[in-house]
């Protein structure tokens, strides 16, 4: 169908593609909201659908603020199905939902698929796990590797359901290769002298003449078969090629909302901070309260230890996100931590929660003496950015102060491999004044982190943007 994807969604058709296809840099909540991007719905309706998805996938509720790229394979599959359900589909297309998942997770996914079907949603399932699929299907079509099997049977090869496609193709190639070459060998053989006669030094019976005759016969055979493929690198280089495909500019490949917003940004102009913040709030192409981000390209070498920038900053107006704080500390600090606003407080009982892989928090704060106890959970916490670190202020002796800062909008930033720092500084709904204060606080903190060994400019360029919005170049006044 030539129908655009968003038009198919409006007709009630949603898809969870093979490989999940989620947005790894966006949170679970933002991924789910993208499922309704082209649908005009009220906030109350969106919240209602979110609760339905969270009922089917409670684990997504626990990881609502977590980046999609940090989820496990099973959780990403849940997120892909949940995003498709946010569009209230009549028909749900699922492509290999069990691919790459553990057996226990596969059983869980198929149980949820059954529940979705009972709610009145028609499901078209493409799945290699035939046993699970056939147990739930009202109607099934089984493909037995299609034309490859037919070709193998014509050649007299024995093919069973245990053979892979690669094995069948290899067997076909081995069986058909001699047959394809035999006619050519026979034709050439009629022109070649008998093996018992030695080749002459010159004339038609010389090795050179025999080789040229064989090549000429091969060329005529290819011409009769319609094969015009160049047979050498030189011939291939001289072959005339058609015109290169025309690639449209990137701005033309964007959506209508983005192009309309980009028209407000003057290309090549560097805006002042005040102008950029006001422009950013006007160029938000989304229907939800988008995040405002600042991206700064530095002149440092992240491979050098003293130039690997990493620090924290407390945003005066907060980050706009509700942070769930967990505290793992001695019992003497529990009362102060709860008073400061900690959501989860525990001692050894908290470790039991980690044993179950229940990560229903966004920040983990601990005391220095308790860090060794968290060592065995590094593989669980590290990839998700939850491992406490002294540089980020999550390993502290004053637990109450650390909780207050985390709840009050303290964010961590660090330079990536491309020497760029990315920080979220608030939401569009904050307004220009609060966003300006947050950005200035971040720039002051970044300026204080300038390495003493750095030669040349510290900040090369900076830009401001909203989620899915165009970039706006800004002045930083940091050399």
Secondary structure as UniProt FT lines:
FT   HELIX           5..10
FT   TURN            11..12
FT   STRAND          13..16
FT   TURN            18..19
FT   TURN            24..25
FT   HELIX           28..34
FT   TURN            35..38
FT   HELIX           43..56
FT   HELIX           58..62
FT   TURN            63..65
FT   HELIX           68..70
FT   HELIX           73..85
FT   TURN            86..87
FT   STRAND          91..95
FT   TURN            97..100
FT   HELIX           103..118
FT   TURN            119..120
FT   STRAND          122..126
FT   HELIX           130..136
FT   HELIX           147..154
FT   TURN            155..156
FT   TURN            161..162
FT   HELIX           165..191
FT   TURN            195..196
FT   TURN            204..205
FT   HELIX           207..225
FT   HELIX           233..238
FT   HELIX           250..253
FT   HELIX           256..262
FT   TURN            263..264
FT   TURN            267..268
FT   HELIX           273..282
FT   STRAND          291..298
FT   TURN            302..303
FT   HELIX           305..307
FT   STRAND          310..314
FT   TURN            316..317
FT   STRAND          325..328
FT   HELIX           331..333
FT   HELIX           334..340
FT   STRAND          344..346
FT   HELIX           348..355
FT   TURN            356..357
FT   STRAND          363..366
FT   HELIX           368..377
FT   HELIX           378..381
FT   HELIX           382..384
FT   HELIX           390..392
FT   HELIX           399..407
FT   TURN            408..409
FT   STRAND          410..415
FT   TURN            417..418
FT   STRAND          420..427
FT   HELIX           428..430
FT   HELIX           432..448
FT   TURN            452..453
FT   STRAND          459..466
FT   TURN            467..468
FT   STRAND          472..474
//
